[in-house]
Amino acid sequence: MVEPADEGTVTDLPHDGKLADGSIPATPDDLFRRREALGIATSTVHHPPVFTVEEAKRVRGPVEGAHTKNLFLRDKKGRNMWLGVCLEDRDVNIRQLEGKMGTTR
């Protein structure tokens, strides 16, 4: 098991710590309680932040199941944002994705 990473806090957020809609972000414990309330069985592996699939593979070790990567995308003006999630070994053509989303990067 990998040692737990430091958890982010509200003070890590810009300005007053609130989200764009003015709300306060949920904590990891909030998420765990919500999944439990919904009856979703999970197991969690804590690890330091990783920024590439290769880093994730090294850090996680032998964990079964599908592994994903997250792609946080914004348009040129920074007004619209998307979170794309796909299998970790999938090649993603950002230019094609822009066209399908009807935006430019």
Contacts in CASP RR format, 6 or more apart in sequence:
PFRMAT RR
TARGET T0000
AUTHOR 0000-0000-0000
METHOD contacts of the structure
MODEL  1
MVEPADEGTVTDLPHDGKLADGSIPATPDDLFRRREALGIATSTVHHPPV
FTVEEAKRVRGPVEGAHTKNLFLRDKKGRNMWLGVCLEDRDVNIRQLEGK
MGTTR
1 45 0 8 1.000
2 45 0 8 1.000
2 46 0 8 1.000
2 47 0 8 1.000
2 48 0 8 1.000
2 59 0 8 1.000
2 60 0 8 1.000
3 46 0 8 1.000
4 46 0 8 1.000
5 46 0 8 1.000
5 47 0 8 1.000
5 48 0 8 1.000
5 49 0 8 1.000
7 27 0 8 1.000
7 28 0 8 1.000
10 17 0 8 1.000
10 24 0 8 1.000
10 25 0 8 1.000
11 17 0 8 1.000
13 19 0 8 1.000
13 25 0 8 1.000
17 24 0 8 1.000
17 25 0 8 1.000
18 24 0 8 1.000
19 25 0 8 1.000
26 34 0 8 1.000
32 42 0 8 1.000
32 44 0 8 1.000
35 42 0 8 1.000
45 60 0 8 1.000
45 63 0 8 1.000
47 59 0 8 1.000
47 60 0 8 1.000
48 59 0 8 1.000
50 56 0 8 1.000
50 59 0 8 1.000
53 69 0 8 1.000
53 88 0 8 1.000
53 89 0 8 1.000
56 67 0 8 1.000
56 69 0 8 1.000
56 88 0 8 1.000
57 67 0 8 1.000
57 88 0 8 1.000
60 67 0 8 1.000
66 87 0 8 1.000
67 87 0 8 1.000
67 88 0 8 1.000
68 85 0 8 1.000
68 86 0 8 1.000
68 87 0 8 1.000
68 88 0 8 1.000
69 85 0 8 1.000
69 86 0 8 1.000
69 87 0 8 1.000
69 88 0 8 1.000
69 90 0 8 1.000
70 83 0 8 1.000
70 84 0 8 1.000
70 85 0 8 1.000
71 83 0 8 1.000
71 84 0 8 1.000
71 85 0 8 1.000
71 86 0 8 1.000
71 92 0 8 1.000
72 81 0 8 1.000
72 82 0 8 1.000
72 83 0 8 1.000
72 84 0 8 1.000
73 81 0 8 1.000
73 82 0 8 1.000
73 83 0 8 1.000
73 84 0 8 1.000
73 94 0 8 1.000
73 97 0 8 1.000
73 105 0 8 1.000
74 80 0 8 1.000
74 81 0 8 1.000
74 82 0 8 1.000
74 105 0 8 1.000
75 81 0 8 1.000
75 103 0 8 1.000
75 104 0 8 1.000
75 105 0 8 1.000
76 104 0 8 1.000
76 105 0 8 1.000
80 103 0 8 1.000
82 101 0 8 1.000
86 92 0 8 1.000
94 105 0 8 1.000
98 104 0 8 1.000
98 105 0 8 1.000
END
